[in-house]
Amino acid sequence: MNDQTKKEKIILGIDPGTTVMGYGLIIVKGSEFKLLQFGVIHLSKYTNHEIKLKKIFDRVLSIIDEFHPDDVALEAPFFGKNVQSMLKLGRAQGVAMAAALSREIPITEYAPKKVKQSVTGNGNASKEQVAAMLKTLLKFKEAPKLLDASDALAVALCHHFQGGKTTKSFKSWKAFLSENPNRMK
């Protein structure tokens, strides 16, 4: 099978956040990939955390409905010292996951170091280094200024480079719940 007969695949990458959430879409055909769209969801104007979560769900769902991605890749929350911040970030990630699962799109999580390693070859690369590498890989005239958006593109590219295979991937609510039976208790 040559590259001309391979099906195109759209990957939506998400960098969860409760102030700014980045998203990036790439289109893949064979081993070739190109930029489809990227941006951020600004949430700082909302003071109520529940409203932020609703806006994340609604916006991610609208991106999914507009671009019909085949896969969604999310950056997994990293462990920090501020438990409240981690809780809020985890909720934002969960809401983005719920939006994808509601459309039965497979989701995959990647650790931040895995994303950086996959895109730059260095798991400790800075956000600016990741953005500079994306400029080269995706043929930008200049690197994206919004690092949340470039991080989301990096997650999408990581998913492509990993072949979409990882241990944490769910295709539906049913699959997610069967892997996480204590979530319903």
N, C-alpha and C positions, 0 to 999 in steps of 0.2 A: 504494500500500500504506500503510495507516495504522498507527499505533503498536499497535493491538490485534492486528493480524495478523502483526507482526514477531516473529521467534523470540527467545526470551530467550537471553542469552549470559552465561556465568560466566567471570570473569577472576580468576586467582590471581596476586597480586603477591608477590614474594619479595625481601627485603632480606637478602642473604647475610651470614653471620657465623659465627665459630667459637666465640664465647662466648655470644652471643644471636643467633638468626636470627629475623627478623620475617616474618610472612605476613599477607596480607589478601585477602579475597575480596569482589568486588562482583558484582552481577547487573545486567545491562544489557538494556533493552528499548527499542529505538529510540534516542532521544537521552536517555532517562531512565536513571538509575542509582541503586542503593541498596546499602547495606552488607549483606553476607551474614554475614561472620565475620571476625575478626582475632585475632591472638595472637602469642606468641613461643615459640620452642623454646629452652629453657635448656640450654646445653652446658658451662657452667663446671665442673660437678661431675665431668666426665670429664677425666682428665689425659692420656690417650692420644689423639693426634690422629686415628689411624685409627678409633678407637671413635666419636669425634665425627662423623667422616664417615659412618660406618654409621648413626648415630642421625639425622643429617640426611636421608640417603637414605630410611630407614624412615619417618620422620615426614612428609616431603614426600609420599611415596607414599601414606601413610594419608590425608592431607588430600585428595590427588587422588582416591583411591578413595571417599572419603566425599562429596565435593562435585562430582565430575566436571566440572572446569573445561574450557571450550572452548579457552582460551589460557592460557599461563603467561608472565608478564612479570617479568624479573629486573633488578635494578639492577646494572650492570656495575661491576667493581672500579675504583676510582680509583687513580691512580698516586701512590705515597707513597715516602718515603725508606727505609723498612724493608722490605727485599726479602723477608725471612722472613715478615713479616705479610702482604704481598701474595701470596706463594705460598700460604699457608694460606687466605686469603680466596678466591683463585682456585680452589683445590681444593673449598672449600665450595660455591662457585657451580657448579662442574662437576658435583658430586654432585647438586645440586638439578636441574640440567639433565638429568642422566642419568635421574633419577626421572621427569621429564616425558616424556623421549624414550622411556622404556620403556613408556609408555602411549600413545605416538604423539600426544602433545599438542604443538601448535606452541609454540615458545618464542621470545621476543624479548627482546633486551637494550636497556636505556636507560642512557645516561650520567647520573650524579647531577645535573648541571646541567640536562639536558633534563627530568628528572622535576620538579625544582623550578620551572623555567620554565613547564612545562605546567600545574602545579597552582596556583602562586602568581603567575605572571607575572614572577618574578624568579629568574634562574638562580643567584643567590648567596644566596637565602633561607636562614635558619637552620632547623634541624630543628623548633624551636618554632614558627616562622612557618608551616611546612608543616602541622604538627599543628593550628594554629589555623584554617588555611584548610579543612582536612579537616573540622573541627568544623562549619563553615558548610555545606560542600558535601554532607556525608553526614548532616547534621542530628543530630550528637551533642549530648547535654546538656552534656557537658564534653569537652574534647579528650582523646584517648587519652594516658594517662600513659607508656605504653611507646613510646618514640620509634622503636624498631626496627619495631614493629607499624604505627605511623602511616607510616613510610617505605615499608613494603611496600604499604599501601593507596594511597599516592601513586603508586607504580610501576604498580599496577593501573589507577588513574584516568588516568595518563599514557598507558597503552596504549589505553584507551578514547578519550581525546581525540585521540590520533594516528591513530585509525582502525585500529589494529593493524598499521600498515604501517611497516616500517623495513627497512634493508638486511640486518640479521642476524636472520633468522627461519628456523627449521628445523622440519620436521614429523615427521622420523624420524631414526633413526641413519644410515640410508642417505643422506638429504639432507645431514645434518651432515658425514658423511665425504666426500661428493662435493665439498663446498665446502672441506673441510680435508683434502686428500689426504695431507699430511705427518704427520698425527696418528697414522697407523698404522705409521710407520717407526721 
